[in-house]
Amino acid sequence: MRLGINLGYWGAGMDGDNLAVAQEADRLGYAVCWAAEAYGSDAPTVLSWVAARTERIDVGSAIFQIPARTPAMTAMTAATLDSLSGGRFRLGLGVSGPQVSEGWYGVKFDKPLARTREYVDIVRKALSRERLSYEGAHWTLPLPDGPGKPLKLTVHPTRERIPLYIAAIGPKNLEQTGEIADGALLIFPSAEHLEETALAPLRAGRAKAGLTMEGFDVCPTLPLAVGDDVDALADMFRPYTALYVGGMGSRKQNFYNKLATRMGYGAEAADIQDRYLSGDKDGAAAAVPRRLIDQTALLGPVERIAERMQAYAAAGVTTLTLAPAGFTLDERIAALRAGTEALEKAGLA
């Protein structure tokens, strides 16, 4: 099992340290550094900055939002980043959610699975440097009855095939991801529930495409906090978990709330959402079960984290992406180093 790091959103208050964290991850031998985007910083700019200041670590988008860019623009960006980084770019895609898609980008959040499939088809076709023509329900290239003509990407990516990942939570999205992608980006992953919440539908999608899980990258992101007081460490992530389970999306369409329900926390997830959407964010955070946080984060001393890493590896994780917690750069660097130490103690390095 390999380790990755997720810098999260640029502009979250730790920007001055993020480059140093990425450089330390590069020095420690982490496999990939991911950056996110929502409606603040964009991921390509961050990734180009990190790639220019590192040597070996891959840089990946977790995620490029599908409603933010046409598929051809995404192919251009991917090819450019792969070329500039010397073949170190990984393309992660996701549909985002209805509030961001419709509120920020003005793109209707409808038929996300079909839209994702077409988007991936076009991106892959463009990156193959074929002349780009496509006829689908969501995109038609070139536009009919106009001056457009099929064009070919002029940039040569360093690799023939840039690894393509999809951020997936729901069973149908996971199954399609297994069918059409090279890896899955997972959030709030529990080693104890990974088979039924992710691996089974991914495996079904692979089988549909005539493939096995061999070579497919199962890549969950987990917060990491090192210390002896596990309860205190868990409390650090109560607002984060409450935000996603309670407030990320609408009452009817919250993918994270549904995931918590599939993990056996249906009543608790409903309570968290009720509190959060009524404006009681502190109450929502207090209502998050400690066990839910512990199951979806790496908490405690190095030895305990090593045991949890073994559980994730046994469950089928191939790249474990860490989001190291800390109030200072030194604390985040220490957490990174603890991650490497734990991987070695687990016998997984």
PyMOL commands that set and color helices and strands:
alter all, ss='L'
color gray80, all
select helices_A, chain A and resi 15-28+43-52+66-68+71-84+98-103+112-127+171-180+194-208+230-236+238-247+255-262+266-277+281-287+290-295+302-315+329-345
alter helices_A, ss='H'
color red, helices_A
select strands_A, chain A and resi 2-6+32-35+58-61+64-65+89-94+134-135+140-141+164-167+183-187+217-226+298-300+319-324
alter strands_A, ss='S'
color yellow, strands_A
deselect
rebuild
show_as cartoon
